[in-house]
Amino acid sequence: MSVEKVDAAKTGTIYRGDLAVKTLCIQQPLYSGGRITAGIQKSESNLRLALAQTEKRNYKLN
């Protein structure tokens, strides 16, 4: 987030007397080469593995 000073004489009435403008900028890649999807799939696989290992341990305890 950034704050910029406004020159009210140049901007006219659109800013209604405010001397600062707050700007919020979100950047997102248009194409990441599949890295985001691969990361999500890896996390899901790791979760399934952890759940399977927990289930295996619980089975051995019973």
PyMOL Python script that loads the backbone (N, CA, C, O; Angstrom):
from pymol import cmd

cmd.read_pdbstr("""\
ATOM      1  N   MET A   1       0.853  -1.165   0.000  1.00  0.00           N
ATOM      2  CA  MET A   1       0.000   0.000   0.000  1.00  0.00           C
ATOM      3  C   MET A   1       0.894   1.221   0.000  1.00  0.00           C
ATOM      4  O   MET A   1       1.913   1.253   0.689  1.00  0.00           O
ATOM      5  N   SER A   2       0.516   2.223  -0.769  1.00  0.00           N
ATOM      6  CA  SER A   2       1.312   3.441  -0.815  1.00  0.00           C
ATOM      7  C   SER A   2       0.412   4.662  -0.659  1.00  0.00           C
ATOM      8  O   SER A   2      -0.788   4.603  -0.929  1.00  0.00           O
ATOM      9  N   VAL A   3       1.000   5.751  -0.225  1.00  0.00           N
ATOM     10  CA  VAL A   3       0.288   7.018  -0.078  1.00  0.00           C
ATOM     11  C   VAL A   3       1.026   8.044  -0.924  1.00  0.00           C
ATOM     12  O   VAL A   3       2.247   8.176  -0.835  1.00  0.00           O
ATOM     13  N   GLU A   4       0.282   8.763  -1.737  1.00  0.00           N
ATOM     14  CA  GLU A   4       0.875   9.777  -2.607  1.00  0.00           C
ATOM     15  C   GLU A   4       0.226  11.129  -2.344  1.00  0.00           C
ATOM     16  O   GLU A   4      -0.969  11.206  -2.059  1.00  0.00           O
ATOM     17  N   LYS A   5       1.009  12.181  -2.439  1.00  0.00           N
ATOM     18  CA  LYS A   5       0.491  13.533  -2.269  1.00  0.00           C
ATOM     19  C   LYS A   5      -0.183  13.963  -3.571  1.00  0.00           C
ATOM     20  O   LYS A   5       0.295  13.649  -4.661  1.00  0.00           O
ATOM     21  N   VAL A   6      -1.286  14.676  -3.448  1.00  0.00           N
ATOM     22  CA  VAL A   6      -2.061  15.117  -4.596  1.00  0.00           C
ATOM     23  C   VAL A   6      -1.930  16.629  -4.746  1.00  0.00           C
ATOM     24  O   VAL A   6      -2.028  17.371  -3.769  1.00  0.00           O
ATOM     25  N   ASP A   7      -1.710  17.070  -5.966  1.00  0.00           N
ATOM     26  CA  ASP A   7      -1.720  18.505  -6.264  1.00  0.00           C
ATOM     27  C   ASP A   7      -3.162  18.855  -6.636  1.00  0.00           C
ATOM     28  O   ASP A   7      -3.586  18.641  -7.772  1.00  0.00           O
ATOM     29  N   ALA A   8      -3.909  19.395  -5.670  1.00  0.00           N
ATOM     30  CA  ALA A   8      -5.339  19.638  -5.841  1.00  0.00           C
ATOM     31  C   ALA A   8      -5.639  20.567  -7.009  1.00  0.00           C
ATOM     32  O   ALA A   8      -6.696  20.447  -7.628  1.00  0.00           O
ATOM     33  N   ALA A   9      -4.746  21.479  -7.320  1.00  0.00           N
ATOM     34  CA  ALA A   9      -4.984  22.408  -8.431  1.00  0.00           C
ATOM     35  C   ALA A   9      -5.030  21.656  -9.762  1.00  0.00           C
ATOM     36  O   ALA A   9      -5.792  22.028 -10.654  1.00  0.00           O
ATOM     37  N   LYS A  10      -4.229  20.612  -9.902  1.00  0.00           N
ATOM     38  CA  LYS A  10      -4.187  19.855 -11.153  1.00  0.00           C
ATOM     39  C   LYS A  10      -5.279  18.804 -11.249  1.00  0.00           C
ATOM     40  O   LYS A  10      -5.688  18.430 -12.349  1.00  0.00           O
ATOM     41  N   THR A  11      -5.751  18.327 -10.111  1.00  0.00           N
ATOM     42  CA  THR A  11      -6.695  17.218 -10.123  1.00  0.00           C
ATOM     43  C   THR A  11      -8.148  17.663 -10.179  1.00  0.00           C
ATOM     44  O   THR A  11      -9.012  16.875 -10.563  1.00  0.00           O
ATOM     45  N   GLY A  12      -8.428  18.857  -9.821  1.00  0.00           N
ATOM     46  CA  GLY A  12      -9.796  19.339  -9.868  1.00  0.00           C
ATOM     47  C   GLY A  12     -10.605  18.899  -8.663  1.00  0.00           C
ATOM     48  O   GLY A  12     -10.053  18.726  -7.577  1.00  0.00           O
ATOM     49  N   THR A  13     -11.895  18.718  -8.839  1.00  0.00           N
ATOM     50  CA  THR A  13     -12.800  18.422  -7.723  1.00  0.00           C
ATOM     51  C   THR A  13     -12.948  16.933  -7.450  1.00  0.00           C
ATOM     52  O   THR A  13     -13.679  16.545  -6.539  1.00  0.00           O
ATOM     53  N   ILE A  14     -12.286  16.112  -8.204  1.00  0.00           N
ATOM     54  CA  ILE A  14     -12.481  14.666  -8.037  1.00  0.00           C
ATOM     55  C   ILE A  14     -12.047  14.178  -6.661  1.00  0.00           C
ATOM     56  O   ILE A  14     -12.628  13.223  -6.143  1.00  0.00           O
ATOM     57  N   TYR A  15     -11.031  14.812  -6.049  1.00  0.00           N
ATOM     58  CA  TYR A  15     -10.541  14.380  -4.749  1.00  0.00           C
ATOM     59  C   TYR A  15     -11.228  15.075  -3.586  1.00  0.00           C
ATOM     60  O   TYR A  15     -10.957  14.741  -2.433  1.00  0.00           O
ATOM     61  N   ARG A  16     -12.088  16.009  -3.847  1.00  0.00           N
ATOM     62  CA  ARG A  16     -12.911  16.698  -2.842  1.00  0.00           C
ATOM     63  C   ARG A  16     -12.089  17.245  -1.679  1.00  0.00           C
ATOM     64  O   ARG A  16     -12.505  17.137  -0.525  1.00  0.00           O
ATOM     65  N   GLY A  17     -10.932  17.827  -1.966  1.00  0.00           N
ATOM     66  CA  GLY A  17     -10.132  18.469  -0.937  1.00  0.00           C
ATOM     67  C   GLY A  17      -9.130  17.579  -0.242  1.00  0.00           C
ATOM     68  O   GLY A  17      -8.327  18.070   0.552  1.00  0.00           O
ATOM     69  N   ASP A  18      -9.150  16.276  -0.514  1.00  0.00           N
ATOM     70  CA  ASP A  18      -8.153  15.396   0.099  1.00  0.00           C
ATOM     71  C   ASP A  18      -6.783  15.692  -0.496  1.00  0.00           C
ATOM     72  O   ASP A  18      -6.663  15.941  -1.696  1.00  0.00           O
ATOM     73  N   LEU A  19      -5.755  15.666   0.341  1.00  0.00           N
ATOM     74  CA  LEU A  19      -4.402  15.942  -0.129  1.00  0.00           C
ATOM     75  C   LEU A  19      -3.575  14.676  -0.319  1.00  0.00           C
ATOM     76  O   LEU A  19      -2.413  14.748  -0.718  1.00  0.00           O
ATOM     77  N   ALA A  20      -4.162  13.525  -0.039  1.00  0.00           N
ATOM     78  CA  ALA A  20      -3.435  12.266  -0.202  1.00  0.00           C
ATOM     79  C   ALA A  20      -4.335  11.228  -0.860  1.00  0.00           C
ATOM     80  O   ALA A  20      -5.552  11.218  -0.674  1.00  0.00           O
ATOM     81  N   VAL A  21      -3.711  10.376  -1.618  1.00  0.00           N
ATOM     82  CA  VAL A  21      -4.428   9.276  -2.263  1.00  0.00           C
ATOM     83  C   VAL A  21      -3.804   7.983  -1.755  1.00  0.00           C
ATOM     84  O   VAL A  21      -2.582   7.839  -1.767  1.00  0.00           O
ATOM     85  N   LYS A  22      -4.620   7.053  -1.313  1.00  0.00           N
ATOM     86  CA  LYS A  22      -4.137   5.747  -0.887  1.00  0.00           C
ATOM     87  C   LYS A  22      -4.340   4.786  -2.052  1.00  0.00           C
ATOM     88  O   LYS A  22      -5.422   4.709  -2.632  1.00  0.00           O
ATOM     89  N   THR A  23      -3.284   4.061  -2.379  1.00  0.00           N
ATOM     90  CA  THR A  23      -3.323   3.146  -3.504  1.00  0.00           C
ATOM     91  C   THR A  23      -3.016   1.742  -3.009  1.00  0.00           C
ATOM     92  O   THR A  23      -2.019   1.528  -2.319  1.00  0.00           O
ATOM     93  N   LEU A  24      -3.858   0.796  -3.356  1.00  0.00           N
ATOM     94  CA  LEU A  24      -3.629  -0.596  -3.022  1.00  0.00           C
ATOM     95  C   LEU A  24      -3.386  -1.337  -4.326  1.00  0.00           C
ATOM     96  O   LEU A  24      -4.215  -1.301  -5.236  1.00  0.00           O
ATOM     97  N   CYS A  25      -2.251  -2.005  -4.412  1.00  0.00           N
ATOM     98  CA  CYS A  25      -1.865  -2.699  -5.633  1.00  0.00           C
ATOM     99  C   CYS A  25      -1.627  -4.170  -5.313  1.00  0.00           C
ATOM    100  O   CYS A  25      -0.845  -4.499  -4.421  1.00  0.00           O
ATOM    101  N   ILE A  26      -2.291  -5.035  -6.033  1.00  0.00           N
ATOM    102  CA  ILE A  26      -2.098  -6.474  -5.873  1.00  0.00           C
ATOM    103  C   ILE A  26      -1.461  -6.995  -7.155  1.00  0.00           C
ATOM    104  O   ILE A  26      -1.967  -6.753  -8.251  1.00  0.00           O
ATOM    105  N   GLN A  27      -0.353  -7.708  -7.013  1.00  0.00           N
ATOM    106  CA  GLN A  27       0.319  -8.263  -8.175  1.00  0.00           C
ATOM    107  C   GLN A  27       0.161  -9.769  -8.182  1.00  0.00           C
ATOM    108  O   GLN A  27       0.352 -10.436  -7.165  1.00  0.00           O
ATOM    109  N   GLN A  28      -0.187 -10.288  -9.331  1.00  0.00           N
ATOM    110  CA  GLN A  28      -0.384 -11.714  -9.486  1.00  0.00           C
ATOM    111  C   GLN A  28       0.221 -12.119 -10.823  1.00  0.00           C
ATOM    112  O   GLN A  28      -0.009 -11.450 -11.831  1.00  0.00           O
ATOM    113  N   PRO A  29       0.982 -13.189 -10.847  1.00  0.00           N
ATOM    114  CA  PRO A  29       1.565 -13.592 -12.118  1.00  0.00           C
ATOM    115  C   PRO A  29       0.498 -14.087 -13.095  1.00  0.00           C
ATOM    116  O   PRO A  29      -0.457 -14.755 -12.699  1.00  0.00           O
ATOM    117  N   LEU A  30       0.668 -13.757 -14.357  1.00  0.00           N
ATOM    118  CA  LEU A  30      -0.258 -14.245 -15.366  1.00  0.00           C
ATOM    119  C   LEU A  30      -0.022 -15.723 -15.640  1.00  0.00           C
ATOM    120  O   LEU A  30      -0.963 -16.482 -15.870  1.00  0.00           O
ATOM    121  N   TYR A  31       1.239 -16.120 -15.613  1.00  0.00           N
ATOM    122  CA  TYR A  31       1.594 -17.513 -15.871  1.00  0.00           C
ATOM    123  C   TYR A  31       2.798 -17.862 -15.023  1.00  0.00           C
ATOM    124  O   TYR A  31       3.794 -17.139 -15.031  1.00  0.00           O
ATOM    125  N   SER A  32       2.721 -18.944 -14.303  1.00  0.00           N
ATOM    126  CA  SER A  32       3.822 -19.324 -13.409  1.00  0.00           C
ATOM    127  C   SER A  32       4.466 -20.638 -13.813  1.00  0.00           C
ATOM    128  O   SER A  32       5.245 -21.209 -13.049  1.00  0.00           O
ATOM    129  N   GLY A  33       4.152 -21.118 -14.994  1.00  0.00           N
ATOM    130  CA  GLY A  33       4.754 -22.365 -15.453  1.00  0.00           C
ATOM    131  C   GLY A  33       4.270 -23.588 -14.692  1.00  0.00           C
ATOM    132  O   GLY A  33       4.952 -24.613 -14.679  1.00  0.00           O
ATOM    133  N   GLY A  34       3.114 -23.503 -14.061  1.00  0.00           N
ATOM    134  CA  GLY A  34       2.558 -24.639 -13.326  1.00  0.00           C
ATOM    135  C   GLY A  34       3.070 -24.782 -11.915  1.00  0.00           C
ATOM    136  O   GLY A  34       2.712 -25.736 -11.225  1.00  0.00           O
ATOM    137  N   ARG A  35       3.914 -23.842 -11.461  1.00  0.00           N
ATOM    138  CA  ARG A  35       4.496 -23.961 -10.125  1.00  0.00           C
ATOM    139  C   ARG A  35       3.438 -23.877  -9.029  1.00  0.00           C
ATOM    140  O   ARG A  35       3.534 -24.583  -8.025  1.00  0.00           O
ATOM    141  N   ILE A  36       2.445 -23.036  -9.206  1.00  0.00           N
ATOM    142  CA  ILE A  36       1.416 -22.888  -8.164  1.00  0.00           C
ATOM    143  C   ILE A  36       0.610 -24.181  -8.054  1.00  0.00           C
ATOM    144  O   ILE A  36       0.396 -24.688  -6.953  1.00  0.00           O
ATOM    145  N   THR A  37       0.168 -24.710  -9.181  1.00  0.00           N
ATOM    146  CA  THR A  37      -0.610 -25.956  -9.181  1.00  0.00           C
ATOM    147  C   THR A  37       0.228 -27.104  -8.640  1.00  0.00           C
ATOM    148  O   THR A  37      -0.272 -27.921  -7.867  1.00  0.00           O
ATOM    149  N   ALA A  38       1.498 -27.177  -9.034  1.00  0.00           N
ATOM    150  CA  ALA A  38       2.380 -28.237  -8.550  1.00  0.00           C
ATOM    151  C   ALA A  38       2.565 -28.131  -7.039  1.00  0.00           C
ATOM    152  O   ALA A  38       2.582 -29.148  -6.346  1.00  0.00           O
ATOM    153  N   GLY A  39       2.703 -26.916  -6.526  1.00  0.00           N
ATOM    154  CA  GLY A  39       2.847 -26.726  -5.090  1.00  0.00           C
ATOM    155  C   GLY A  39       1.612 -27.168  -4.326  1.00  0.00           C
ATOM    156  O   GLY A  39       1.718 -27.780  -3.263  1.00  0.00           O
ATOM    157  N   ILE A  40       0.445 -26.860  -4.866  1.00  0.00           N
ATOM    158  CA  ILE A  40      -0.818 -27.276  -4.229  1.00  0.00           C
ATOM    159  C   ILE A  40      -0.926 -28.795  -4.234  1.00  0.00           C
ATOM    160  O   ILE A  40      -1.287 -29.398  -3.223  1.00  0.00           O
ATOM    161  N   GLN A  41      -0.613 -29.419  -5.376  1.00  0.00           N
ATOM    162  CA  GLN A  41      -0.696 -30.876  -5.471  1.00  0.00           C
ATOM    163  C   GLN A  41       0.301 -31.552  -4.530  1.00  0.00           C
ATOM    164  O   GLN A  41      -0.016 -32.577  -3.926  1.00  0.00           O
ATOM    165  N   LYS A  42       1.495 -30.989  -4.404  1.00  0.00           N
ATOM    166  CA  LYS A  42       2.490 -31.556  -3.492  1.00  0.00           C
ATOM    167  C   LYS A  42       2.000 -31.466  -2.052  1.00  0.00           C
ATOM    168  O   LYS A  42       2.154 -32.416  -1.284  1.00  0.00           O
ATOM    169  N   SER A  43       1.412 -30.332  -1.680  1.00  0.00           N
ATOM    170  CA  SER A  43       0.890 -30.170  -0.318  1.00  0.00           C
ATOM    171  C   SER A  43      -0.234 -31.156  -0.039  1.00  0.00           C
ATOM    172  O   SER A  43      -0.307 -31.729   1.048  1.00  0.00           O
ATOM    173  N   GLU A  44      -1.105 -31.352  -1.016  1.00  0.00           N
ATOM    174  CA  GLU A  44      -2.205 -32.305  -0.840  1.00  0.00           C
ATOM    175  C   GLU A  44      -1.676 -33.729  -0.708  1.00  0.00           C
ATOM    176  O   GLU A  44      -2.191 -34.511   0.091  1.00  0.00           O
ATOM    177  N   SER A  45      -0.650 -34.068  -1.486  1.00  0.00           N
ATOM    178  CA  SER A  45      -0.038 -35.403  -1.391  1.00  0.00           C
ATOM    179  C   SER A  45       0.618 -35.603  -0.036  1.00  0.00           C
ATOM    180  O   SER A  45       0.486 -36.666   0.569  1.00  0.00           O
ATOM    181  N   ASN A  46       1.331 -34.578   0.448  1.00  0.00           N
ATOM    182  CA  ASN A  46       1.961 -34.672   1.765  1.00  0.00           C
ATOM    183  C   ASN A  46       0.923 -34.852   2.867  1.00  0.00           C
ATOM    184  O   ASN A  46       1.153 -35.584   3.830  1.00  0.00           O
ATOM    185  N   LEU A  47      -0.215 -34.187   2.724  1.00  0.00           N
ATOM    186  CA  LEU A  47      -1.283 -34.337   3.708  1.00  0.00           C
ATOM    187  C   LEU A  47      -1.836 -35.758   3.687  1.00  0.00           C
ATOM    188  O   LEU A  47      -2.032 -36.367   4.738  1.00  0.00           O
ATOM    189  N   ARG A  48      -2.089 -36.291   2.479  1.00  0.00           N
ATOM    190  CA  ARG A  48      -2.598 -37.666   2.381  1.00  0.00           C
ATOM    191  C   ARG A  48      -1.600 -38.663   2.976  1.00  0.00           C
ATOM    192  O   ARG A  48      -1.999 -39.607   3.658  1.00  0.00           O
ATOM    193  N   LEU A  49      -0.311 -38.460   2.722  1.00  0.00           N
ATOM    194  CA  LEU A  49       0.724 -39.331   3.278  1.00  0.00           C
ATOM    195  C   LEU A  49       0.722 -39.277   4.805  1.00  0.00           C
ATOM    196  O   LEU A  49       0.782 -40.316   5.462  1.00  0.00           O
ATOM    197  N   ALA A  50       0.655 -38.075   5.368  1.00  0.00           N
ATOM    198  CA  ALA A  50       0.646 -37.924   6.825  1.00  0.00           C
ATOM    199  C   ALA A  50      -0.583 -38.590   7.433  1.00  0.00           C
ATOM    200  O   ALA A  50      -0.486 -39.224   8.484  1.00  0.00           O
ATOM    201  N   LEU A  51      -1.737 -38.454   6.783  1.00  0.00           N
ATOM    202  CA  LEU A  51      -2.956 -39.097   7.290  1.00  0.00           C
ATOM    203  C   LEU A  51      -2.844 -40.613   7.219  1.00  0.00           C
ATOM    204  O   LEU A  51      -3.283 -41.311   8.133  1.00  0.00           O
ATOM    205  N   ALA A  52      -2.257 -41.128   6.136  1.00  0.00           N
ATOM    206  CA  ALA A  52      -2.083 -42.576   5.997  1.00  0.00           C
ATOM    207  C   ALA A  52      -1.114 -43.103   7.045  1.00  0.00           C
ATOM    208  O   ALA A  52      -1.355 -44.166   7.617  1.00  0.00           O
ATOM    209  N   GLN A  53      -0.029 -42.393   7.310  1.00  0.00           N
ATOM    210  CA  GLN A  53       0.935 -42.826   8.324  1.00  0.00           C
ATOM    211  C   GLN A  53       0.307 -42.816   9.717  1.00  0.00           C
ATOM    212  O   GLN A  53       0.560 -43.708  10.527  1.00  0.00           O
ATOM    213  N   THR A  54      -0.507 -41.807   9.986  1.00  0.00           N
ATOM    214  CA  THR A  54      -1.199 -41.737  11.279  1.00  0.00           C
ATOM    215  C   THR A  54      -2.166 -42.896  11.422  1.00  0.00           C
ATOM    216  O   THR A  54      -2.251 -43.509  12.486  1.00  0.00           O
ATOM    217  N   GLU A  55      -2.896 -43.203  10.355  1.00  0.00           N
ATOM    218  CA  GLU A  55      -3.844 -44.314  10.389  1.00  0.00           C
ATOM    219  C   GLU A  55      -3.101 -45.640  10.589  1.00  0.00           C
ATOM    220  O   GLU A  55      -3.573 -46.512  11.318  1.00  0.00           O
ATOM    221  N   LYS A  56      -1.944 -45.791   9.943  1.00  0.00           N
ATOM    222  CA  LYS A  56      -1.148 -47.010  10.093  1.00  0.00           C
ATOM    223  C   LYS A  56      -0.670 -47.167  11.534  1.00  0.00           C
ATOM    224  O   LYS A  56      -0.733 -48.266  12.086  1.00  0.00           O
ATOM    225  N   ARG A  57      -0.189 -46.078  12.155  1.00  0.00           N
ATOM    226  CA  ARG A  57       0.252 -46.120  13.547  1.00  0.00           C
ATOM    227  C   ARG A  57      -0.904 -46.481  14.475  1.00  0.00           C
ATOM    228  O   ARG A  57      -0.754 -47.287  15.394  1.00  0.00           O
ATOM    229  N   ASN A  58      -2.052 -45.873  14.220  1.00  0.00           N
ATOM    230  CA  ASN A  58      -3.218 -46.175  15.055  1.00  0.00           C
ATOM    231  C   ASN A  58      -3.634 -47.634  14.917  1.00  0.00           C
ATOM    232  O   ASN A  58      -4.059 -48.246  15.897  1.00  0.00           O
ATOM    233  N   TYR A  59      -3.520 -48.197  13.727  1.00  0.00           N
ATOM    234  CA  TYR A  59      -3.881 -49.592  13.490  1.00  0.00           C
ATOM    235  C   TYR A  59      -2.943 -50.523  14.257  1.00  0.00           C
ATOM    236  O   TYR A  59      -3.382 -51.519  14.831  1.00  0.00           O
ATOM    237  N   LYS A  60      -1.642 -50.190  14.263  1.00  0.00           N
ATOM    238  CA  LYS A  60      -0.664 -51.019  14.973  1.00  0.00           C
ATOM    239  C   LYS A  60      -0.880 -50.970  16.482  1.00  0.00           C
ATOM    240  O   LYS A  60      -0.584 -51.941  17.178  1.00  0.00           O
ATOM    241  N   LEU A  61      -1.391 -49.858  16.994  1.00  0.00           N
ATOM    242  CA  LEU A  61      -1.616 -49.717  18.434  1.00  0.00           C
ATOM    243  C   LEU A  61      -2.800 -50.536  18.908  1.00  0.00           C
ATOM    244  O   LEU A  61      -2.852 -50.936  20.071  1.00  0.00           O
ATOM    245  N   ASN A  62      -3.737 -50.788  18.034  1.00  0.00           N
ATOM    246  CA  ASN A  62      -4.959 -51.525  18.419  1.00  0.00           C
ATOM    247  C   ASN A  62      -4.752 -52.960  18.228  1.00  0.00           C
ATOM    248  O   ASN A  62      -5.654 -53.755  18.492  1.00  0.00           O
TER     249      ASN A  62
END
""", "prot")
cmd.dss("prot")
cmd.show_as("cartoon", "prot")
cmd.util.cbc("prot")
cmd.orient("prot")
